[in-house]
Amino acid sequence: MKHKVRLTVLESRCRCGLHEAGEEHVVDDVCPPICHELWNVVYPMTYVLGNGGELDSGDGRAASFTSRCPDRGRVVIKGERL
């Protein structure tokens, strides 16, 4: 990837106890230590940002995203290009 992407956990009610609010991971080339289900949700958007792209955001485009864990949204995570 050309750019690093910071993933920040905004909220966490993680049933497996892997994530806490406020934790951050900087993604360069390697998968960060987050659960597989959450990574499967955020990977496509992380890949786009890491390669210089932007994502649809409301009426415009942005170099960031906010997403939820597929387990009923128990974890809320924000990604942003650095």
Secondary structure, DSSP 8 states (H G I E B T S, - for coil): --S-EEEEEEEE--TTS---TT-EEEESSS--SS-HHHHHHHHHHHHHHHTT--EEETTEEESEEEEE-TTTT-EEEEEEE-
